[in-house]
Amino acid sequence: MIVSRGDSTLRGHYPLETELLARAEEKHRGRAVDGEIICPYFKEGGRFTIGNVHYVKYGKAENRKATGSNGGNQGSTGSYVVDGVDYSAVFDADYYYAHHKDVANAFGNDKQALFNHFMNYGINEGRQASEEFNLDVYKANNADLVNTFGDDTRTYYIHYIKYGKSENRKSH
């Protein structure tokens, strides 16, 4: 059994953290991980997650807005930062809205809701979220990464953001 005291907000550690732990367990101990139990709750800290919405202390009781929406307006910097990673190099809300009608129909042009969808679902589905980054093109032109990351979709995005863009790796 492995116990990981991960991030109770599920802002980005999941599923990458548990996948990496499972791979390490399988590689180093020769045992397959056959399941996960996820409990996004930290009573002592007053933090819990319901429907992908994180409340701190008395947020719900205080009628705080829980959609993450700021009326569709994003600041010029830091708007798409999760766990210290700025996803603006791979996410453009206008592009995502224009190219994924199912998501646009569900969330309208609420930029934060579109980003939340991308982080929670679109990134793992391989949805293209900007003109600048196409996962299939990135994988096709970077065999070294495919050999390293395999099917770990989120890691390709993070690699491009942290290294690939500055290394001028082909991404679109």
N, C-alpha and C positions, 0 to 999 in steps of 0.2 A: 504494500500500500504506500502511495506517495501522497503527502498532504502538502499542498501549496497554498500559502496564505497570499493569494493574488489580490488584485484590485477589486474591491467590492462594488465599484461603479461600472465595471466591464467596459471601460473606455477604450480598450484597444489591446489589452493583454490577452484577451481570449479571442480566437482559439490558439493564437501563436504560442503562448506560454505553455499550455498543456500539451500541444503537439510536440514541442521541443523536448519537454520532460518525458513524454512517452517514447520518442525516438531514442533518447539517451538511455532510458531503462531497457529498451529492447536491444540496443547495440551493446551496452556494457554488461548487462546482466543476463541477456538472452531470454528475457521474459516479456511476453506481449502484454500490453495494457488492454484490458477488455472492457473498460468503461470509465466514465467520469461522472462525478456528482458535483454540480455547480450550485453554490448557495450565495447569491449576491446580497449578503446581509451582514452587517456589523453592528449589533445591538449597542454595544458599549459606546460606539462612536456616533450613534444615531443615524447611521447610513443604511439605506436599503434601496433596492432597485425593483420597480414594478413596470412591466411592459416597456423595457429599455429606457425607463425614465428614472433618474437617480434623485432621491430626496435626501437632504441633510437636515438632521434634527426635526424641526417642525414645518418644513417647507410646504407640505400638502395642507396642513391645518391653517397655514398662513395664506393660503390661496395663491402661492407662488406659481407662475407660469411654468409648466413642466414639459412643454414641447421642445424647448431649446430654441424656439423661434424668437427672432428679434425683429419681426415684421418684414423679413425678407432682405434686410440691409446688412451687408457685411462691411466690417472695417477694412482698411487698406492693408493691414498686416495682422498676422496672428489669428485670423478668423478660422482657419482650418488646422489648428495645431492639436494633436492628440499625443499624449505621452512624450512631449518634446519634439515630435516630428511634424513639420509643416507640410501638409498634403496639398498646398496650393499649386505645386509643380505638376501634380497629376489630377487635380480636381478643379474644374471650372463649372460653377453652378449653372451658368447660362448654357454651356455645351451639354451638360447632363440633362437639363430640362428639355432642350431641343431634340436630343437624340434618343430619349427613353420616354416615349409617350405614356407608357403604363405608370411610370413613376410620376410624371408630370400630372397625370390625371388624379393620382392619389394625393399628391402633396402641393400641387400648384407650383408657383414660382417662389416658394419659401426656401431661400437659399440654405438656411441651417437645416431644415427638414430634409432637403435634397442631400446635403452632406451627410447627415445622420444615416439616411438610407444607404448611401454609398459605403460608408464605413461598416454598417451592420450587415448589408446584403450584397450590394453591387460589387464591391471589391472581390468578394469570394466567388461571385458569379462571373468575374472577368469583364464586367461592363466597362467600356471605355468612358472616361469621365472628363477628358480634355483632348484637344487637338494634338497636344504635345506628346502624350503618352498612350501607346497602344500596346497592351500586354503581349498580344500574339507577335507583333513586330519585334518587340524587345526580346522575347524568348527566341525567335527565329534567328536573330542576329547576335546572340550571346550564348553560345553553347556552353561556355564555362559556367555561366549562371544556372543553366538548366541542369548541368551535372551536379551542381551544388545544392540548388533549391528544389529540384524536382517539381512536384505539384503544389508547393507551398506558395500559393498565389500572392498573399499579402507581402511576403518577403521580397518579391520582385519590385513591388511599388516602393517599399522602403529602401531597397538598394538603389533604385533609380534616383530617389529623392536625395539620399545621402552621398552617393558616389557616381552613379551612372550619368547623371546630367552634367556634372563637372568634368567627367571623363569623355564627354561627347559620344557616348554610346548611342547607337541608332535606336530610336524609340518611336518613330512614327513614319 
